[in-house]
Amino acid sequence: MMDILYQIKESLFSIIIYIFLGIPIFRKMSGLNWKEAVKATLCTSILFFISDFLRRYFGLF
């Protein structure tokens, strides 16, 4: 069984990378300003974290 701290670190690191890559992508593709791009990226990263958590620990999706 994997260490829970390792799983938390891995999830947080992937979310941080996703946020830093997502902001410019949202900004270029949809023409949003920086504030709206940050909001959109944070919302999608939260949804990603929830779906990843459900998939890993409860076998859903």
C-alpha positions as protocol buffer text, in pm:
chain_id: "A"
residue {
  index: 1
  type: MET
  ca { x: 0 y: 0 z: 0 }
}
residue {
  index: 2
  type: MET
  ca { x: 131 y: 341 z: -94 }
}
residue {
  index: 3
  type: ASP
  ca { x: 205 y: 606 z: 161 }
}
residue {
  index: 4
  type: ILE
  ca { x: -80 y: 858 z: 193 }
}
residue {
  index: 5
  type: LEU
  ca { x: 162 y: 1152 z: 216 }
}
residue {
  index: 6
  type: TYR
  ca { x: 315 y: 1050 z: -115 }
}
residue {
  index: 7
  type: GLN
  ca { x: -32 y: 1043 z: -273 }
}
residue {
  index: 8
  type: ILE
  ca { x: -115 y: 1389 z: -135 }
}
residue {
  index: 9
  type: LYS
  ca { x: 214 y: 1533 z: -259 }
}
residue {
  index: 10
  type: GLU
  ca { x: 164 y: 1378 z: -601 }
}
residue {
  index: 11
  type: SER
  ca { x: -190 y: 1517 z: -628 }
}
residue {
  index: 12
  type: LEU
  ca { x: -89 y: 1867 z: -518 }
}
residue {
  index: 13
  type: PHE
  ca { x: 210 y: 1872 z: -752 }
}
residue {
  index: 14
  type: SER
  ca { x: -4 y: 1767 z: -1048 }
}
residue {
  index: 15
  type: ILE
  ca { x: -262 y: 2035 z: -964 }
}
residue {
  index: 16
  type: ILE
  ca { x: 8 y: 2303 z: -940 }
}
residue {
  index: 17
  type: ILE
  ca { x: 150 y: 2202 z: -1278 }
}
residue {
  index: 18
  type: TYR
  ca { x: -201 y: 2194 z: -1424 }
}
residue {
  index: 19
  type: ILE
  ca { x: -274 y: 2545 z: -1294 }
}
residue {
  index: 20
  type: PHE
  ca { x: 47 y: 2694 z: -1435 }
}
residue {
  index: 21
  type: LEU
  ca { x: -14 y: 2532 z: -1773 }
}
residue {
  index: 22
  type: GLY
  ca { x: -388 y: 2599 z: -1774 }
}
residue {
  index: 23
  type: ILE
  ca { x: -386 y: 2976 z: -1725 }
}
residue {
  index: 24
  type: PRO
  ca { x: -207 y: 3064 z: -2050 }
}
residue {
  index: 25
  type: ILE
  ca { x: -400 y: 2798 z: -2242 }
}
residue {
  index: 26
  type: PHE
  ca { x: -736 y: 2930 z: -2119 }
}
residue {
  index: 27
  type: ARG
  ca { x: -625 y: 3283 z: -2194 }
}
residue {
  index: 28
  type: LYS
  ca { x: -517 y: 3210 z: -2552 }
}
residue {
  index: 29
  type: MET
  ca { x: -795 y: 2973 z: -2652 }
}
residue {
  index: 30
  type: SER
  ca { x: -1094 y: 3159 z: -2512 }
}
residue {
  index: 31
  type: GLY
  ca { x: -973 y: 3519 z: -2512 }
}
residue {
  index: 32
  type: LEU
  ca { x: -1025 y: 3562 z: -2138 }
}
residue {
  index: 33
  type: ASN
  ca { x: -835 y: 3819 z: -1937 }
}
residue {
  index: 34
  type: TRP
  ca { x: -594 y: 3700 z: -1666 }
}
residue {
  index: 35
  type: LYS
  ca { x: -843 y: 3720 z: -1380 }
}
residue {
  index: 36
  type: GLU
  ca { x: -1105 y: 3513 z: -1563 }
}
residue {
  index: 37
  type: ALA
  ca { x: -843 y: 3266 z: -1684 }
}
residue {
  index: 38
  type: VAL
  ca { x: -722 y: 3213 z: -1326 }
}
residue {
  index: 39
  type: LYS
  ca { x: -1080 y: 3157 z: -1207 }
}
residue {
  index: 40
  type: ALA
  ca { x: -1152 y: 2910 z: -1486 }
}
residue {
  index: 41
  type: THR
  ca { x: -829 y: 2721 z: -1425 }
}
residue {
  index: 42
  type: LEU
  ca { x: -888 y: 2701 z: -1050 }
}
residue {
  index: 43
  type: CYS
  ca { x: -1241 y: 2571 z: -1104 }
}
residue {
  index: 44
  type: THR
  ca { x: -1126 y: 2302 z: -1346 }
}
residue {
  index: 45
  type: SER
  ca { x: -835 y: 2204 z: -1122 }
}
residue {
  index: 46
  type: ILE
  ca { x: -1072 y: 2160 z: -827 }
}
residue {
  index: 47
  type: LEU
  ca { x: -1296 y: 1941 z: -1042 }
}
residue {
  index: 48
  type: PHE
  ca { x: -988 y: 1747 z: -1155 }
}
residue {
  index: 49
  type: PHE
  ca { x: -880 y: 1694 z: -793 }
}
residue {
  index: 50
  type: ILE
  ca { x: -1226 y: 1572 z: -690 }
}
residue {
  index: 51
  type: SER
  ca { x: -1256 y: 1332 z: -983 }
}
residue {
  index: 52
  type: ASP
  ca { x: -901 y: 1205 z: -927 }
}
residue {
  index: 53
  type: PHE
  ca { x: -974 y: 1147 z: -558 }
}
residue {
  index: 54
  type: LEU
  ca { x: -1296 y: 959 z: -635 }
}
residue {
  index: 55
  type: ARG
  ca { x: -1128 y: 749 z: -902 }
}
residue {
  index: 56
  type: ARG
  ca { x: -827 y: 654 z: -690 }
}
residue {
  index: 57
  type: TYR
  ca { x: -985 y: 585 z: -353 }
}
residue {
  index: 58
  type: PHE
  ca { x: -1337 y: 472 z: -433 }
}
residue {
  index: 59
  type: GLY
  ca { x: -1292 y: 313 z: -775 }
}
residue {
  index: 60
  type: LEU
  ca { x: -1544 y: 539 z: -941 }
}
residue {
  index: 61
  type: PHE
  ca { x: -1539 y: 655 z: -1303 }
}
